[in-house]
Amino acid sequence: MPSDAAANESQAQLELELKQLIVDTLKLEDTAAEDIDSSEPLVGDGLGLDSIDILELAMAIHRHYGVKTGSDDSQNREAYASVASLAAFIQNHAPGRGASSE
């Protein structure tokens, strides 16, 4: 079982990958991955993404990590709340990464 330090490092690495994926997928030319706060909301006042951006991001995450979100709107809102929550969702649902995959 990985130590807490290793789990935190894995989470931090995944968050950085996700930030870069967000910048690349959504072509955020004026935003650097390092400038995105992991706890900042992705939608609305935080990063300012809209529903179309989230859909594009969901497709990119499916391609890169093999994770699909379902039709459960409340689960999607929770998963896409921030980079940190998205990283946790991927760790828990990606094949070979987490404890379960649905």
N, C-alpha and C positions, 0 to 999 in steps of 0.2 A: 504494500500500500504506500503511495507516495506521501512524503512528509508535507506539512503545511507550507513550508518554504518552497518546495517544488511545485505544489499546487498553485501557490500565489504567483510564481514565476511563469507557469503555464498559462494562467489566467491573464497575466500582464502581456505575454507574448501574443496570445489570441486577440486581446483588445487592440494591440498595435496593428496586427494583421487586418482586423475588421475596420479600423480607422482608415488604413490605406485602401481597403476594398471600397469603402464608402466614397472616398475622394476620387478613386479611379472610375468606379461604376457611374457615379453621378456627375463626373467631370466638374468637380468643385475646384476650379482653377485658382481661386483666391484663398483656399483653405489648405493648410498643410496637415497631414495626419497627426503630427505631434501637437498641433494646436487644439485638437478636439479633446475635450474633457470627458473621461469615461463615464462620469456620473451625470453629465449634462443631458437633458431630454433631447431625443432625436427629432421629435415632432414639435411644431409650434415655436415657443419662445427660445428654446435651446438652439439646436443646429438649424432649425427652420425647415425641416423636410416636410413634404406633403404626402398625400396618399399614393400618388404616382411614384414618387421617389422611393417610398417604402416598398411598393410592388417591385420596382426595378432591383432594389437591394435584396428583397426576398428571393428573386430569381438568381441573382449572383451568389447568394449564400447557398442556395440549393446546388448550383453548379460546383462551387468550391468545396463545400463541406458535406454535401449529401443530405442536408437537413431541409425538410419541408415543413412549413407551417400549415395547419389545418384550417378549418372554417370556424374554429372557436375564436370569436372576436376578442373576448376578454384575455385569452391566453396570448394572442398576437399582440395586443396592447401592452401586456406585461413584458413579453419577450423583446419587443421593439421600443421599450421605454428609454433605454440608454445603451451605450456601447457595452457597459458592464453587464447589464441584464441580458443583452444579446449574446455575449460571450458565455455567460452561465448557461443559457438555453442551448447553445451549440455544444458545449461540453457535456450536457446531460442527454442530448439527442443525436449527436453525430455518430455514425457507425465507427466503432473502434476508439471513441474518445471517452464516452461516459458510461454510466451504469445501465441506462436503458435507451431503447430506440423504439418509437411508436410507429 
